[in-house]
Structures are given as C-alpha cells and as structure tokens.
Amino acid sequence: MREDMDKLIVERPRRGGGVQGDGRVFRNSRERGSHLGMKRGYDHPKGLNENLQPLRRWLHKQVHRPWDKVWSELCQGIDRRSTVQAHIFLHIDDFVVRDAVMHGGEVLVRSRWWAGSDRVPLREAPHVELFVHPGTGILLPNRYRRGSAQRRKAEREAKVAAAQGVVKPYAPYHAIDAVTQWHRIDGCWWEVTLARVPEVRRLEPAPRCYDVLRRCLVTRRGCEPPAFGTADTMAMYGRPNVYAECMRKLGRAEVRSRLGERG
C-alpha cells in the first residue's frame, strides 16, 4: 500500500460552502430566532469529499490473498486513531463482503448491504465486487459480476419472447461422448459437459442446478426461462433430466481436427 494512501482518499477539498446564499443576511436580520444552530440559514453546508477509487483499485489488486493480511496492511497504512482516517474503514464494506456464509456447498451473501438475515447465492448478487471466502478466508472476486448486465438483458428478452410464444432458434450440436457435447454459439464452438439433475426426494424441495449454457436454474420438474436456447431439455441436449455443468471455449485448430475426423 502507498504511504500516502490516506492523503489520496481524505485530503481533498470538502464539497459545498462555495455559495452560502442569504445565510448571513438571515442570521443578522430581526426575524431570526433567539437561538440558532451553526448551520441554520445556510443553503449549501459543507460535506465530505472522499476519493474512494484508490482504495477500490488497491483492494482489487489484493485478490487471492488472505484477508487477515490485507486487513493488517490497511491498519498499518491508515491511522484509525484519526477520526478522519478512521472514516475510511466504513467504506470497506462498500467493496468487500466480509460476512459471507457457506450453506449446502454454496456461498451466500446479503441480498443488499442493508438487508438483515436475507441471504442469496453469490451468482444472484451482482452488486458484490469482492468477498471473503467463509471457508478459506481468502479475498476473492465475484466472477458472476462480469457480464451481469448482458445476462439480465438476455433474461428480459427471454421472458418477453416466452410471453409472446416465440422460441429462440438454437443451432445444432455435436455429441462427442456420453457427457460431452460441442455447441456452436455466435460463431464459436464450446465444449459442454453434461450432468444429471438430482432426483426429487419425498417431502423435500426439488434440488436446483444452474445450467451454464442456458443460464438458468433447472430441476426435474422443469426450468426457468432460459437466456439462451430453449427450455426443452430434449431439444437442447437430446436427452432429458440433464444440464450443462461446465463449458469451455474451443480453439480453431481443435475444432478443425475433430470435425475433420468426423467427416
């Protein structure tokens, strides 16, 4: 951390105070009250003007490091005995979620910073930039945040298309083996690994799995409106009760060699 990090963040001119309006005239008039507060009659009181971008950039550079070491460096670089500098620690929660919990093998965070016990999976919280893993204590980025705006746009378009009864066209695929398929998306080939959807047990909620290709949650009873492809699993993968567990982009040489062998 830079030695002058505290100066970069807090030592800036305060906002406001340039134009006070008729505050002085009001305080000197006969109509004023007998007891006035220090800010009474001023239209533009001064406020804090922190520059938090250096702090955000520094925190993003500390990913994949133990949070205890990152916190230690913060305490060394910023004097918490100073009221002005101690105010910086209040903004750390704006960028880092430190109270994430693990439930059912999934990281849960607050749906919003003001929410009490309302927690959602990390993939449903695009507002989270960084979080401390509850198991390892490592500072990690929220990889679901990348492209969240595009996913939300695709989901809105899919809902509109579903309401209008329009099915988005889907390109054919190549089955490599029992669990591997190649899908062509926007001119690029992706290798998709399939997995079976867990069966529904009696008196228990249906387990949900996230389909990385269709970008939606699926169960044995159906799936949410997909952002890509179709909700019909048979038309999507050629078999029922499966979902895309993971996918990777294929290179041109690999595609040419494999498709050339297939004739």
ABEGO torsion letter per residue (X at the ends): XBAAAAAAAABBBBBEGABAEAAAAAAABAABBABBBAABGBABBBBBBBBAAAAAAAAAAABGBBAAAAAAAAAAABBAABAAAAAAAAAAAAABBAABBBBGGBBBBBABAABBABBBBAAABAABABBBBAAAGBBBBBAAABGAAAAAAAAAAAAAAAAAGBBBBBBBBBBABAABBBBBBGGBBBBBBBBBBBBBBBGBBBBBBBBAAAGBBBBAAEBBBBABEBABAAAAAGBBGBBBABBBBBBAAAAAAAAAAAX
